[in-house]
Amino acid sequence: MTSRPLLRDRRRTLVAGSLAVTAALTLAGCGSSDPAPAGDSSGSSAKTRTVDTANGKVEVPASPKRVVVLDSGELDSAITLGVRPVGATHSASEDAFPSYLPASETKDITPVGEIANASLESVAALKPDLILTSKVRDGERYDELSKIAPTVMTEATGSAWKENFQVHAEALGKQAEAEKVLATYDTQVAKVTEALGGKEKAAATDVNFVRFVEGAEIRIYGKQNYIGSLLADIGTGRPAITDKAKDGFSYDVSPEKIDLADADVIFTSTYGDPGKAGTTKTMNSGLWKGLKAARNDKVFEVDDRLWIAGIGYTAAGKILEEFETLMTK
């Protein structure tokens, strides 16, 4: 995911499951080792650290060994920093973890339910010593999650992904590793900008991102979201329509107004079935075929799970690589 990935908000009252959670919590003190612990790169001998979170200061283990992540951004952060969580949520549209992440790093992770609707019983049964999530996903269940393990929440997802990554790195004790990740990202961004002909040429090329969403209108993505931040880092131009995006996120249109998405280059993705999302019908329409990007063969269909739902530095690295390949072919 976002970006505000389309997820069904099915937060349920878990009173009926409270006894199961309590039982699992009782087991949590037994302890267990993780084959890929988070570790503490600071070298400190302290047993705990204090992290500033969206819910205030939270005391976390100095070297967390059993981490559970409850969103795609948190999963990307952990894997990027060399941490294999013991549990994670998955998208409402798929039962598997994102395919862009190395299969070797996700194969042993236990699913604990859908994003924004994780099973507290499943989380507690894994006996975590740290939980990573956000208020936008699990804010209403912070107290319940905190009873299971120290819970570090960021405020939201999407455009704040870089700040969130820093919080995740601090919670995991991986600040040194995080610095290397940032340096690698900056180098790759500079490389892509140069491949486009430099800053001036990149800025003169207007790029749009259009997402077809099953059960909703077509989204022309604005600047305040994950993919928008990547385009800003590269330095591409953005069409004027992006300034009309609600809260900077997206400007939603019907197929009859898809001509508003016109740009030099258009990237597209689909959430759900292409037929039900209107992808096929819209892209076969006269309005779409009349777009400058379509006429110049500059429309590129990309993977929604990566470009929209990835939300992290590992996803960003793959997006930048694909972006450069498509834009320079």
Secondary structure, DSSP 8 states (H G I E B T S, - for coil): --------------GGGHHHHHHHHHHHTT----SS----TT----SEEEEEETTEEEEEESS--SEEE-SHHHHHHHHHTT---SEEEE-TT-SS--TTS-HHHHTT-EEEEETTEE-HHHHHHT--SEEEEEHHHHGGGHHHHHHHS-EEEES-SGGGHHHHHHHHHHHHT-HHHHHHHHHHHHHHHHHHHHHTTSHHHHHTSBEEEEEEETTS-EEEE-SSSHHHHHHHHHT-B--GGGGGSBTTTEEEE-GGGGGGG--SEEEEEEES-HHHHTHHHHHTSHHHHTSHHHHTT-EEE--HHHHTT--SHHHHHHHHHHHHHHHT-
